[in-house]
């Protein structure tokens, strides 16, 4: 694998980050995970907007324009001889030394990683959901950022183990449905689409937001709110979303089978999602 490091491409084993970088010392940094289809950055405007919002909140001075970041991504996938790729773009606070800073960060670092992805099956292979004993922590600030503070997710992955056909389901400390380890969760009941609201402390996923837009375009009734696990267990159909796997249907939750795996809403939204990929610029 070749990676992009502050303007240059190098083999991954040669890439370095300073031990004085506050991304390393304190987890002060942000990342975006996105899909590239045939060298097209899917939902790039939404990813870039979320990234900029996070940089502003963390007082990291952006050193790259939208176009420069897109160029860095394309340079990275070209270096890895890819056209379809999983991309992770990371911006760290930069080398500031030991000790927290009161002001902003003016010397951030940029890293871009790209790796191949297998063609998605149609229909996509379903997964199972398993409720985690570990609760979803509250956001570190006013909102949850896609930050380098990823310990909650890492511990959840350790709890779940290496089970690619299972996604872990976070509940909040007070028992409301939150999100998956690497996904947002949706379900359908009596002809309405439900998903947890942002005030539960979840990440406002770019794919989550795109699916909500698609649902609106398809005239599907949608509700965002706070829901108990029982609401999810009583659903007619359930699916999860993220940028790499798109829309993944769920067969069962905690060993309890769902009435439908490839339900009407799941299938319609999957078709609409694939169409949006095909027509993206």
C-alpha positions as YAML, in Angstrom:
chain: A
units: angstrom
residues:
- id: 1
  name: UNK
  ca: [0.00, 0.00, 0.00]
- id: 2
  name: UNK
  ca: [1.13, 3.54, -0.82]
- id: 3
  name: UNK
  ca: [-0.08, 6.43, 1.30]
- id: 4
  name: UNK
  ca: [-0.23, 10.20, 0.95]
- id: 5
  name: UNK
  ca: [1.69, 12.08, 3.65]
- id: 6
  name: UNK
  ca: [1.69, 15.88, 3.56]
- id: 7
  name: UNK
  ca: [2.09, 16.22, -0.18]
- id: 8
  name: UNK
  ca: [4.10, 13.12, -1.02]
- id: 9
  name: UNK
  ca: [3.31, 9.50, -1.82]
- id: 10
  name: UNK
  ca: [5.34, 6.82, -0.10]
- id: 11
  name: UNK
  ca: [5.08, 3.12, 0.81]
- id: 12
  name: UNK
  ca: [3.00, 2.66, 3.94]
- id: 13
  name: UNK
  ca: [5.91, 1.18, 5.88]
- id: 14
  name: UNK
  ca: [7.91, 4.37, 5.28]
- id: 15
  name: UNK
  ca: [5.15, 6.77, 6.38]
- id: 16
  name: UNK
  ca: [5.70, 8.44, 9.74]
- id: 17
  name: UNK
  ca: [3.91, 10.75, 12.17]
- id: 18
  name: UNK
  ca: [5.72, 12.79, 14.79]
- id: 19
  name: UNK
  ca: [5.55, 11.54, 18.39]
- id: 20
  name: UNK
  ca: [4.83, 15.19, 19.25]
- id: 21
  name: UNK
  ca: [1.75, 15.32, 17.00]
- id: 22
  name: UNK
  ca: [-1.34, 15.97, 19.10]
- id: 23
  name: UNK
  ca: [-3.17, 13.44, 16.98]
- id: 24
  name: UNK
  ca: [-0.81, 10.84, 18.44]
- id: 25
  name: UNK
  ca: [-0.53, 12.30, 21.94]
- id: 26
  name: UNK
  ca: [-4.14, 13.27, 22.58]
- id: 27
  name: UNK
  ca: [-6.25, 11.91, 19.73]
- id: 28
  name: UNK
  ca: [-6.87, 15.40, 18.34]
- id: 29
  name: UNK
  ca: [-7.64, 14.70, 14.73]
- id: 30
  name: UNK
  ca: [-10.45, 13.84, 12.34]
- id: 31
  name: UNK
  ca: [-10.95, 11.33, 9.59]
- id: 32
  name: UNK
  ca: [-13.39, 10.63, 6.80]
- id: 33
  name: UNK
  ca: [-14.04, 7.23, 5.28]
- id: 34
  name: UNK
  ca: [-15.46, 7.35, 1.78]
- id: 35
  name: UNK
  ca: [-15.97, 5.31, -1.33]
- id: 36
  name: UNK
  ca: [-14.46, 6.05, -4.70]
- id: 37
  name: UNK
  ca: [-16.30, 4.50, -7.64]
- id: 38
  name: UNK
  ca: [-14.49, 4.56, -10.99]
- id: 39
  name: UNK
  ca: [-12.29, 7.44, -9.71]
- id: 40
  name: UNK
  ca: [-15.36, 9.41, -8.59]
- id: 41
  name: UNK
  ca: [-15.49, 10.54, -4.97]
- id: 42
  name: UNK
  ca: [-18.99, 9.61, -3.82]
- id: 43
  name: UNK
  ca: [-20.79, 12.16, -1.62]
- id: 44
  name: UNK
  ca: [-17.56, 14.15, -1.42]
- id: 45
  name: UNK
  ca: [-19.29, 17.47, -0.73]
- id: 46
  name: UNK
  ca: [-21.00, 15.98, 2.33]
- id: 47
  name: UNK
  ca: [-17.79, 14.40, 3.60]
- id: 48
  name: UNK
  ca: [-15.90, 17.64, 3.08]
- id: 49
  name: UNK
  ca: [-18.59, 19.68, 4.85]
- id: 50
  name: UNK
  ca: [-18.53, 17.37, 7.89]
- id: 51
  name: UNK
  ca: [-14.74, 17.47, 7.94]
- id: 52
  name: UNK
  ca: [-14.67, 21.27, 7.86]
- id: 53
  name: UNK
  ca: [-17.27, 21.47, 10.63]
- id: 54
  name: UNK
  ca: [-15.12, 19.23, 12.81]
- id: 55
  name: UNK
  ca: [-11.92, 21.13, 12.03]
- id: 56
  name: UNK
  ca: [-13.62, 24.38, 13.01]
- id: 57
  name: UNK
  ca: [-14.86, 22.88, 16.29]
- id: 58
  name: UNK
  ca: [-11.41, 21.50, 17.16]
- id: 59
  name: UNK
  ca: [-9.76, 24.77, 16.13]
- id: 60
  name: UNK
  ca: [-7.61, 23.07, 13.51]
- id: 61
  name: UNK
  ca: [-6.80, 25.57, 10.79]
- id: 62
  name: UNK
  ca: [-7.60, 23.91, 7.44]
- id: 63
  name: UNK
  ca: [-4.54, 24.01, 5.21]
- id: 64
  name: UNK
  ca: [-6.16, 22.46, 2.13]
- id: 65
  name: UNK
  ca: [-9.06, 23.41, -0.09]
- id: 66
  name: UNK
  ca: [-11.81, 21.02, -1.14]
- id: 67
  name: UNK
  ca: [-10.10, 20.63, -4.52]
- id: 68
  name: UNK
  ca: [-6.67, 19.99, -2.98]
- id: 69
  name: UNK
  ca: [-8.03, 17.26, -0.71]
- id: 70
  name: UNK
  ca: [-9.84, 15.63, -3.63]
- id: 71
  name: UNK
  ca: [-6.63, 15.75, -5.65]
- id: 72
  name: UNK
  ca: [-4.74, 14.09, -2.79]
- id: 73
  name: UNK
  ca: [-7.31, 11.29, -2.71]
- id: 74
  name: UNK
  ca: [-7.07, 10.71, -6.46]
- id: 75
  name: UNK
  ca: [-3.27, 10.79, -6.28]
- id: 76
  name: UNK
  ca: [-3.40, 8.11, -3.61]
- id: 77
  name: UNK
  ca: [-5.74, 5.77, -5.46]
- id: 78
  name: UNK
  ca: [-3.68, 6.21, -8.63]
- id: 79
  name: UNK
  ca: [-0.52, 5.34, -6.71]
- id: 80
  name: UNK
  ca: [-2.22, 2.14, -5.62]
- id: 81
  name: UNK
  ca: [-3.46, 1.45, -9.18]
- id: 82
  name: UNK
  ca: [-7.10, 1.55, -8.16]
- id: 83
  name: UNK
  ca: [-10.28, 2.92, -9.67]
- id: 84
  name: UNK
  ca: [-12.70, 1.63, -7.04]
- id: 85
  name: UNK
  ca: [-11.46, 2.09, -3.52]
- id: 86
  name: UNK
  ca: [-12.03, 2.44, 0.18]
- id: 87
  name: UNK
  ca: [-10.40, 5.72, 1.21]
- id: 88
  name: UNK
  ca: [-9.55, 7.06, 4.63]
- id: 89
  name: UNK
  ca: [-8.50, 10.70, 4.85]
- id: 90
  name: UNK
  ca: [-7.02, 11.75, 8.21]
- id: 91
  name: UNK
  ca: [-6.08, 15.20, 9.45]
- id: 92
  name: UNK
  ca: [-4.17, 15.46, 12.72]
- id: 93
  name: UNK
  ca: [-3.63, 18.56, 14.84]
- id: 94
  name: UNK
  ca: [0.07, 18.57, 14.06]
- id: 95
  name: UNK
  ca: [3.30, 18.57, 16.02]
- id: 96
  name: UNK
  ca: [2.80, 20.84, 19.03]
- id: 97
  name: UNK
  ca: [4.82, 19.08, 21.73]
- id: 98
  name: UNK
  ca: [3.79, 17.63, 25.08]
- id: 99
  name: UNK
  ca: [1.04, 19.60, 26.82]
- id: 100
  name: UNK
  ca: [-2.38, 20.81, 25.77]
- id: 101
  name: UNK
  ca: [-2.72, 24.06, 23.85]
- id: 102
  name: UNK
  ca: [-5.18, 26.83, 24.64]
- id: 103
  name: UNK
  ca: [-5.29, 28.25, 21.14]
- id: 104
  name: UNK
  ca: [-5.84, 26.67, 17.77]
- id: 105
  name: UNK
  ca: [-3.70, 24.42, 15.61]
- id: 106
  name: UNK
  ca: [-2.09, 26.01, 12.59]
- id: 107
  name: UNK
  ca: [0.18, 23.18, 11.35]
- id: 108
  name: UNK
  ca: [-2.01, 20.13, 10.78]
- id: 109
  name: UNK
  ca: [-0.87, 17.01, 8.97]
- id: 110
  name: UNK
  ca: [-2.69, 15.17, 6.20]
- id: 111
  name: UNK
  ca: [-2.67, 11.43, 5.55]
- id: 112
  name: UNK
  ca: [-4.63, 9.54, 2.90]
- id: 113
  name: UNK
  ca: [-4.97, 5.75, 2.71]
- id: 114
  name: UNK
  ca: [-6.62, 3.74, -0.06]
- id: 115
  name: UNK
  ca: [-7.27, 0.05, -0.44]
- id: 116
  name: UNK
  ca: [-9.27, -2.06, -2.89]
- id: 117
  name: UNK
  ca: [-12.84, -3.15, -2.24]
- id: 118
  name: UNK
  ca: [-14.55, -6.20, -3.64]
- id: 119
  name: UNK
  ca: [-17.51, -5.61, -5.94]
- id: 120
  name: UNK
  ca: [-20.70, -5.43, -3.90]
- id: 121
  name: UNK
  ca: [-23.04, -8.37, -4.27]
- id: 122
  name: UNK
  ca: [-26.62, -7.77, -5.41]
- id: 123
  name: UNK
  ca: [-28.49, -8.29, -3.21]
- id: 124
  name: UNK
  ca: [-25.94, -7.55, -0.47]
- id: 125
  name: UNK
  ca: [-25.23, -10.38, 2.00]
- id: 126
  name: UNK
  ca: [-27.18, -9.82, 5.23]
- id: 127
  name: UNK
  ca: [-25.73, -9.55, 8.71]
- id: 128
  name: UNK
  ca: [-26.87, -10.16, 12.27]
- id: 129
  name: UNK
  ca: [-27.01, -7.54, 15.01]
- id: 130
  name: UNK
  ca: [-25.79, -8.23, 18.52]
- id: 131
  name: UNK
  ca: [-26.36, -5.79, 21.37]
- id: 132
  name: UNK
  ca: [-23.11, -4.80, 23.05]
- id: 133
  name: UNK
  ca: [-22.60, -4.81, 26.81]
- id: 134
  name: UNK
  ca: [-20.44, -1.73, 26.33]
- id: 135
  name: UNK
  ca: [-22.55, 1.42, 26.14]
- id: 136
  name: UNK
  ca: [-22.06, 4.19, 23.61]
- id: 137
  name: UNK
  ca: [-20.15, 6.96, 25.34]
- id: 138
  name: UNK
  ca: [-21.43, 10.50, 25.18]
- id: 139
  name: UNK
  ca: [-19.84, 12.80, 22.63]
- id: 140
  name: UNK
  ca: [-16.56, 14.43, 23.70]
- id: 141
  name: UNK
  ca: [-17.91, 17.86, 22.76]
- id: 142
  name: UNK
  ca: [-21.28, 19.27, 21.75]
- id: 143
  name: UNK
  ca: [-21.51, 16.77, 18.90]
- id: 144
  name: UNK
  ca: [-19.92, 13.47, 18.01]
- id: 145
  name: UNK
  ca: [-17.05, 13.96, 15.60]
- id: 146
  name: UNK
  ca: [-15.48, 11.34, 13.38]
- id: 147
  name: UNK
  ca: [-12.37, 11.79, 15.46]
- id: 148
  name: UNK
  ca: [-9.23, 9.88, 16.34]
- id: 149
  name: UNK
  ca: [-10.80, 9.30, 19.77]
- id: 150
  name: UNK
  ca: [-11.99, 5.85, 18.69]
- id: 151
  name: UNK
  ca: [-11.47, 3.80, 21.86]
- id: 152
  name: UNK
  ca: [-15.19, 3.18, 22.42]
- id: 153
  name: UNK
  ca: [-15.46, 1.57, 18.98]
- id: 154
  name: UNK
  ca: [-12.20, -0.37, 19.39]
- id: 155
  name: UNK
  ca: [-13.34, -1.85, 22.71]
- id: 156
  name: UNK
  ca: [-16.68, -2.75, 21.14]
- id: 157
  name: UNK
  ca: [-14.89, -4.56, 18.32]
- id: 158
  name: UNK
  ca: [-12.88, -6.52, 20.89]
- id: 159
  name: UNK
  ca: [-16.10, -7.44, 22.70]
- id: 160
  name: UNK
  ca: [-17.74, -8.65, 19.48]
- id: 161
  name: UNK
  ca: [-14.66, -10.45, 18.15]
- id: 162
  name: UNK
  ca: [-13.74, -11.29, 14.56]
- id: 163
  name: UNK
  ca: [-17.20, -12.05, 13.23]
- id: 164
  name: UNK
  ca: [-17.64, -10.43, 9.80]
- id: 165
  name: UNK
  ca: [-21.29, -11.49, 9.55]
- id: 166
  name: UNK
  ca: [-22.23, -9.72, 12.80]
- id: 167
  name: UNK
  ca: [-22.43, -6.00, 13.61]
- id: 168
  name: UNK
  ca: [-22.34, -4.80, 17.21]
- id: 169
  name: UNK
  ca: [-25.20, -2.57, 18.36]
- id: 170
  name: UNK
  ca: [-24.54, 0.23, 20.84]
- id: 171
  name: UNK
  ca: [-27.16, 1.36, 23.31]
- id: 172
  name: UNK
  ca: [-26.78, 4.63, 25.19]
- id: 173
  name: UNK
  ca: [-26.09, 4.61, 28.93]
- id: 174
  name: UNK
  ca: [-29.82, 5.11, 29.52]
- id: 175
  name: UNK
  ca: [-30.84, 2.25, 27.24]
- id: 176
  name: UNK
  ca: [-31.78, 3.91, 23.94]
- id: 177
  name: UNK
  ca: [-30.77, 2.45, 20.57]
- id: 178
  name: UNK
  ca: [-27.72, 4.31, 19.27]
- id: 179
  name: UNK
  ca: [-25.71, 2.91, 16.36]
- id: 180
  name: UNK
  ca: [-23.49, 0.09, 15.17]
- id: 181
  name: UNK
  ca: [-19.75, -0.09, 15.73]
- id: 182
  name: UNK
  ca: [-19.15, 1.19, 12.18]
- id: 183
  name: UNK
  ca: [-22.68, 1.89, 10.99]
- id: 184
  name: UNK
  ca: [-25.95, 3.67, 11.54]
- id: 185
  name: UNK
  ca: [-29.11, 1.64, 12.04]
- id: 186
  name: UNK
  ca: [-32.56, 1.94, 10.45]
- id: 187
  name: UNK
  ca: [-35.74, -0.08, 10.77]
- id: 188
  name: UNK
  ca: [-39.25, -0.20, 9.37]
- id: 189
  name: UNK
  ca: [-42.47, -0.67, 11.32]
- id: 190
  name: UNK
  ca: [-45.99, -0.33, 9.92]
- id: 191
  name: UNK
  ca: [-44.80, 1.41, 6.77]
- id: 192
  name: UNK
  ca: [-42.60, 4.01, 8.49]
- id: 193
  name: UNK
  ca: [-38.80, 4.27, 8.49]
- id: 194
  name: UNK
  ca: [-37.16, 4.90, 11.87]
- id: 195
  name: UNK
  ca: [-33.62, 5.81, 12.92]
- id: 196
  name: UNK
  ca: [-32.10, 7.18, 16.15]
- id: 197
  name: UNK
  ca: [-31.79, 10.95, 16.32]
- id: 198
  name: UNK
  ca: [-28.47, 12.75, 16.59]
- id: 199
  name: UNK
  ca: [-29.22, 13.81, 20.17]
- id: 200
  name: UNK
  ca: [-28.58, 10.21, 21.26]
- id: 201
  name: UNK
  ca: [-24.89, 11.00, 20.73]
- id: 202
  name: UNK
  ca: [-24.44, 9.05, 17.50]
- id: 203
  name: UNK
  ca: [-22.34, 10.08, 14.54]
- id: 204
  name: UNK
  ca: [-24.37, 11.83, 11.86]
- id: 205
  name: UNK
  ca: [-23.16, 9.49, 9.15]
- id: 206
  name: UNK
  ca: [-22.87, 10.81, 5.62]
- id: 207
  name: UNK
  ca: [-24.48, 7.63, 4.30]
- id: 208
  name: UNK
  ca: [-27.17, 7.93, 7.01]
- id: 209
  name: UNK
  ca: [-28.02, 11.40, 5.77]
- id: 210
  name: UNK
  ca: [-27.99, 10.25, 2.14]
- id: 211
  name: UNK
  ca: [-30.40, 7.40, 2.91]
- id: 212
  name: UNK
  ca: [-32.75, 9.84, 4.65]
- id: 213
  name: UNK
  ca: [-32.66, 12.01, 1.52]
- id: 214
  name: UNK
  ca: [-33.40, 9.00, -0.69]
- id: 215
  name: UNK
  ca: [-36.31, 8.03, 1.57]
- id: 216
  name: UNK
  ca: [-37.73, 11.51, 1.22]
- id: 217
  name: UNK
  ca: [-37.42, 11.31, -2.56]
- id: 218
  name: UNK
  ca: [-39.27, 7.97, -2.46]
- id: 219
  name: UNK
  ca: [-42.04, 9.52, -0.30]
- id: 220
  name: UNK
  ca: [-41.30, 7.17, 2.59]
- id: 221
  name: UNK
  ca: [-42.52, 8.36, 6.01]
- id: 222
  name: UNK
  ca: [-39.49, 8.89, 8.25]
- id: 223
  name: UNK
  ca: [-39.11, 9.46, 11.98]
- id: 224
  name: UNK
  ca: [-35.95, 10.25, 13.96]
- id: 225
  name: UNK
  ca: [-36.07, 9.94, 17.74]
- id: 226
  name: UNK
  ca: [-35.15, 8.02, 20.88]
- id: 227
  name: UNK
  ca: [-36.15, 4.39, 20.85]
- id: 228
  name: UNK
  ca: [-35.79, 1.40, 23.14]
- id: 229
  name: UNK
  ca: [-34.35, -1.94, 22.06]
- id: 230
  name: UNK
  ca: [-37.88, -3.35, 22.11]
- id: 231
  name: UNK
  ca: [-38.81, -1.00, 19.25]
- id: 232
  name: UNK
  ca: [-36.00, -2.44, 17.16]
- id: 233
  name: UNK
  ca: [-36.83, -6.04, 18.10]
- id: 234
  name: UNK
  ca: [-40.43, -5.50, 16.97]
- id: 235
  name: UNK
  ca: [-39.45, -4.08, 13.57]
- id: 236
  name: UNK
  ca: [-40.65, -5.51, 10.27]
- id: 237
  name: UNK
  ca: [-37.24, -5.02, 8.62]
- id: 238
  name: UNK
  ca: [-33.88, -3.63, 9.74]
- id: 239
  name: UNK
  ca: [-30.74, -2.49, 7.92]
- id: 240
  name: UNK
  ca: [-27.49, -0.72, 8.67]
- id: 241
  name: UNK
  ca: [-25.59, 1.82, 6.60]
- id: 242
  name: UNK
  ca: [-22.04, 3.04, 6.12]
- id: 243
  name: UNK
  ca: [-20.00, 4.49, 3.29]
- id: 244
  name: UNK
  ca: [-18.16, 1.29, 2.39]
- id: 245
  name: UNK
  ca: [-20.91, -1.34, 2.74]
- id: 246
  name: UNK
  ca: [-23.75, 0.98, 1.71]
- id: 247
  name: UNK
  ca: [-27.04, -0.62, 2.86]
- id: 248
  name: UNK
  ca: [-26.81, -3.97, 4.66]
- id: 249
  name: UNK
  ca: [-30.00, -5.91, 5.58]
- id: 250
  name: UNK
  ca: [-30.24, -7.55, 9.00]
- id: 251
  name: UNK
  ca: [-31.59, -11.07, 9.51]
- id: 252
  name: UNK
  ca: [-31.76, -11.22, 13.30]
- id: 253
  name: UNK
  ca: [-31.08, -9.26, 16.49]
- id: 254
  name: UNK
  ca: [-29.66, -11.02, 19.55]
- id: 255
  name: UNK
  ca: [-30.72, -14.35, 18.06]
- id: 256
  name: UNK
  ca: [-34.29, -13.23, 17.34]
- id: 257
  name: UNK
  ca: [-35.19, -13.55, 13.65]
- id: 258
  name: UNK
  ca: [-36.84, -10.63, 11.89]
- id: 259
  name: UNK
  ca: [-40.01, -11.03, 9.80]
- id: 260
  name: UNK
  ca: [-38.24, -9.90, 6.64]
- id: 261
  name: UNK
  ca: [-34.59, -9.62, 5.58]
- id: 262
  name: UNK
  ca: [-34.99, -8.08, 2.14]
- id: 263
  name: UNK
  ca: [-38.09, -6.05, 2.90]
- id: 264
  name: UNK
  ca: [-39.80, -3.55, 0.62]
- id: 265
  name: UNK
  ca: [-38.09, -0.47, 2.06]
- id: 266
  name: UNK
  ca: [-34.66, -2.10, 2.21]
- id: 267
  name: UNK
  ca: [-34.88, -3.16, -1.43]
- id: 268
  name: UNK
  ca: [-36.24, 0.18, -2.68]
- id: 269
  name: UNK
  ca: [-33.59, 2.15, -0.83]
- id: 270
  name: UNK
  ca: [-30.85, -0.20, -2.04]
- id: 271
  name: UNK
  ca: [-31.95, 0.28, -5.65]
- id: 272
  name: UNK
  ca: [-32.10, 4.05, -5.18]
- id: 273
  name: UNK
  ca: [-28.67, 4.06, -3.57]
- id: 274
  name: UNK
  ca: [-27.11, 2.12, -6.44]
- id: 275
  name: UNK
  ca: [-28.78, 4.48, -8.89]
- id: 276
  name: UNK
  ca: [-27.32, 7.48, -7.06]
- id: 277
  name: UNK
  ca: [-23.87, 5.89, -7.35]
- id: 278
  name: UNK
  ca: [-24.34, 5.24, -11.06]
- id: 279
  name: UNK
  ca: [-25.39, 8.83, -11.76]
- id: 280
  name: UNK
  ca: [-22.90, 10.61, -9.46]
- id: 281
  name: UNK
  ca: [-20.48, 13.05, -11.03]
...
